[in-house]
Amino acid sequence: MKQDVTLLMVGTGGYASVYLKELFDDSKDHGLRLVGAVDPYVAKSPCAEEIKKRNIPVYDTLEEFYAEHDAQMAIVSTPIYLHAEQVITCMEHGSDVLCEKPLSASPEDAAAMIEAQKRTGRKLSVGFQWSHSETILSLKKDLLAGKYGKIKRMRTIVYFPRDMAYYRRGGGWAGRRKMPGGEWLLDSVACNATAHYLHNMFFLMGEDIPLAAKPDSFTAEVYRINPIEMFDTCAMRLMVGETELLYYATHAVPMDAYRAPELIIEGEKGEIVLRDEGGFKTTGRTHDGECIEYGDPEHNYFRKMYCMRDAILHGDPLPCVAQTALPHLYCIWDLAELFPETPVIDQNFWTHDEDKDQNHCDCLVEDLERCWRDGKLPWEEGFPWAQQPRTWVRDGKYI
Ligand SMILES: NC(=O)c1ccc[n+]([C@@H]2O[C@H](COP(=O)([O-])OP(=O)(O)OC[C@H]3O[C@@H](n4cnc5c(N)ncnc54)[C@H](O)[C@@H]3O)[C@@H](O)[C@H]2O)c1
C-alpha cells in the first residue's frame, strides 16, 4: 500500500498558506499527509477555517507538537529570524526539513543549522523554487556540459512594487536589520521577494547541481525610499572568476511598473534568454544554430515540496540544500556590512501616493532599465539620485 509522508507545517499564514492551499487541493495526490501545524497566530491565517474543518491539530510551539506527534517532513515557513531555532528543533525530533528561503540571516545561524543537519543525519533543503524547477535544472546541466561555452555575463532585472502594507505585515519585521531582541533579519528586496533571481545566478554558475558559485567580489549600490532599515532598491555587479553577474531589483517603483524577472546569459558559444512573454519562456540559442526551449521555471511550482518527499521516500538527490543557499546568504550579509546604514534617495526624486499607500520613485523605472541595457550601475550612468557604489572583496571567510 502506498505510504504518504507525514508532514508538519510550521507557519500557517503568509507564504505558508500558499503551501497549505496546495495541500488542501484534494484533486491532487500529494503523497503527503498533514499531521499538524505550529503557529501561535493561526487565527490570522487565511487557512484557519480549513485547518479546523480538517481537524489538523495546531500548536503554539514545536515542543508541544513533538510531545504528541512525529512527522517525517517539516516545512518551515516563518519569519527569517525564527528559521535556525525551528529548523534545528525539527531535525532533532527526526523530521527532514524544507526551510523557506533565505536559510537564515546570519552565517552563524547557517553554520548551526548545517552542524545540526550533519549531527542528526537529517535532510535539509531550502525553498528556492527555481532551483527545483526542471527548466533551471536542465539549463544548468547544459551550462555544466559547456554547450554555451565559458559564461561571460549574466544579467537579471526585476521590479516588484510594494506598498506600505507589505512593510507592515507579519508584525512589521519586513525591511528590518535586526529584531528588537537582537536576532538578525537583514530583510530587503535582495533577501526576500527578489532573492530568487540573485540566488539563481549563483546557482546557475555552480560547479555541480547542488552547488552555487560564491562571488569573489562585488560592487553595489543600495537605496531606500521607505521607512525601513535595509533597502528597497539594489544594483550590483558581482564577479565570479571572470564572469560578470549584474543584478537590478526594486520595490520602489509605482504599483503599475511591475516588471517580471528577466535573465540574459551570454556565453562564448551562445546566449540564453529567460523572459515573461505571457508566461515565462527560457530559450537558448547556440552560435552554431541550435535553439533549445527549456520551458517555464514557474511550472510545477511546488516541486520543492515534492523533491523532499521523494528524497524521503526514494533517497532522490536534493538540488538545493543548505550549502547551495550560502552564496546568497553571504552576499546579503556582506552587503549589510558594506552598508551599515542604507543611503536614502533624495526626497526630490520620490513621492508618496496616498491612494495606493505607496512611496515610489518614478525615475527608477527608466533608469534601472538603462543600467540593465548598458551593463552599468546607476552611479556609472551619472543619474542625479545615484550615490557612489561600494566594493566588497572576498577574504576567504565562507563556512
Ligand atoms: N519562496 C517564495 O517565493 C517565498 C515567498 C514569500 C515568502 N517566502 C519566505 O517565507 C517565509 C515567511 O515569510 P512570510 O512573508 O510568509 O511571513 P509572514 O510574517 O507573513 O508569515 C509568517 C507565518 O509564520 C507565523 N509565525 C510567526 N511566529 C511563529 C512562531 N513562533 N512559530 C510558528 N509560526 C510562527 C505567522 O503567524 C505567519 O503565519 C520567509 O522565510 C520568506 O522569505 C518565500
The ligand as an SDF file (V2000), in Angstrom:
LIG
                    3D

 44 48  0  0  0  0  0  0  0  0999 V2000
    9.6300   31.0530   -1.8700 N   0  0  0  0  0  0  0  0  0  0  0  0
    8.9620   32.1650   -2.0290 C   0  0  0  0  0  0  0  0  0  0  0  0
    8.6300   32.5700   -3.1410 O   0  0  0  0  0  0  0  0  0  0  0  0
    8.5530   32.9640   -0.8290 C   0  0  0  0  0  0  0  0  0  0  0  0
    7.5840   33.9700   -0.9350 C   0  0  0  0  0  0  0  0  0  0  0  0
    7.2470   34.6760    0.2290 C   0  0  0  0  0  0  0  0  0  0  0  0
    7.8730   34.3960    1.4310 C   0  0  0  0  0  0  0  0  0  0  0  0
    8.8250   33.4270    1.4790 N   0  0  0  0  0  0  0  0  0  0  0  0
    9.5130   33.1090    2.7400 C   0  0  0  0  0  0  0  0  0  0  0  0
    8.5850   32.5270    3.6390 O   0  0  0  0  0  0  0  0  0  0  0  0
    8.9460   32.8540    4.9820 C   0  0  0  0  0  0  0  0  0  0  0  0
    7.7510   33.5130    5.6680 C   0  0  0  0  0  0  0  0  0  0  0  0
    7.5010   34.7540    5.0620 O   0  0  0  0  0  0  0  0  0  0  0  0
    6.0470   35.4260    5.0610 P   0  0  0  0  0  0  0  0  0  0  0  0
    6.1590   36.5690    4.1530 O   0  0  0  0  0  0  0  0  0  0  0  0
    5.0140   34.3950    4.8600 O   0  0  0  0  0  0  0  0  0  0  0  0
    5.9870   35.9340    6.5850 O   0  0  0  0  0  0  0  0  0  0  0  0
    4.6740   36.3300    7.4130 P   0  0  0  0  0  0  0  0  0  0  0  0
    5.1580   37.0970    8.5880 O   0  0  0  0  0  0  0  0  0  0  0  0
    3.6740   36.9240    6.5060 O   0  0  0  0  0  0  0  0  0  0  0  0
    4.1000   34.9020    7.8810 O   0  0  0  0  0  0  0  0  0  0  0  0
    4.8480   34.0570    8.7170 C   0  0  0  0  0  0  0  0  0  0  0  0
    3.9800   32.9870    9.3500 C   0  0  0  0  0  0  0  0  0  0  0  0
    4.7090   32.4600   10.4750 O   0  0  0  0  0  0  0  0  0  0  0  0
    3.8630   32.5050   11.6290 C   0  0  0  0  0  0  0  0  0  0  0  0
    4.6610   32.5910   12.8440 N   0  0  0  0  0  0  0  0  0  0  0  0
    5.1140   33.7010   13.4840 C   0  0  0  0  0  0  0  0  0  0  0  0
    5.7800   33.3270   14.6020 N   0  0  0  0  0  0  0  0  0  0  0  0
    5.7410   31.9760   14.6440 C   0  0  0  0  0  0  0  0  0  0  0  0
    6.2580   31.0120   15.5360 C   0  0  0  0  0  0  0  0  0  0  0  0
    6.9650   31.3640   16.6330 N   0  0  0  0  0  0  0  0  0  0  0  0
    6.0400   29.7060   15.2820 N   0  0  0  0  0  0  0  0  0  0  0  0
    5.3380   29.3110   14.1840 C   0  0  0  0  0  0  0  0  0  0  0  0
    4.8000   30.1800   13.3110 N   0  0  0  0  0  0  0  0  0  0  0  0
    5.0210   31.4990   13.5350 C   0  0  0  0  0  0  0  0  0  0  0  0
    2.9570   33.6900   11.3970 C   0  0  0  0  0  0  0  0  0  0  0  0
    1.8020   33.6080   12.2080 O   0  0  0  0  0  0  0  0  0  0  0  0
    2.6640   33.5200    9.9250 C   0  0  0  0  0  0  0  0  0  0  0  0
    1.6650   32.5360    9.7490 O   0  0  0  0  0  0  0  0  0  0  0  0
   10.1830   33.7500    4.8910 C   0  0  0  0  0  0  0  0  0  0  0  0
   11.3320   32.9750    5.0000 O   0  0  0  0  0  0  0  0  0  0  0  0
   10.0760   34.3190    3.4740 C   0  0  0  0  0  0  0  0  0  0  0  0
   11.3120   34.7270    2.9490 O   0  0  0  0  0  0  0  0  0  0  0  0
    9.1510   32.6960    0.3870 C   0  0  0  0  0  0  0  0  0  0  0  0
  1  2  1  0
  2  3  2  0
  2  4  1  0
  4  5  1  0
  4 44  2  0
  5  6  2  0
  6  7  1  0
  7  8  2  0
  8  9  1  0
  8 44  1  0
  9 10  1  0
  9 42  1  0
 10 11  1  0
 11 12  1  0
 11 40  1  0
 12 13  1  0
 13 14  1  0
 14 15  2  0
 14 16  1  0
 14 17  1  0
 17 18  1  0
 18 19  2  0
 18 20  1  0
 18 21  1  0
 21 22  1  0
 22 23  1  0
 23 24  1  0
 23 38  1  0
 24 25  1  0
 25 26  1  0
 25 36  1  0
 26 27  1  0
 26 35  1  0
 27 28  2  0
 28 29  1  0
 29 30  1  0
 29 35  2  0
 30 31  1  0
 30 32  2  0
 32 33  1  0
 33 34  2  0
 34 35  1  0
 36 37  1  0
 36 38  1  0
 38 39  1  0
 40 41  1  0
 40 42  1  0
 42 43  1  0
M  CHG  2   8   1  16  -1
M  END
$$$$
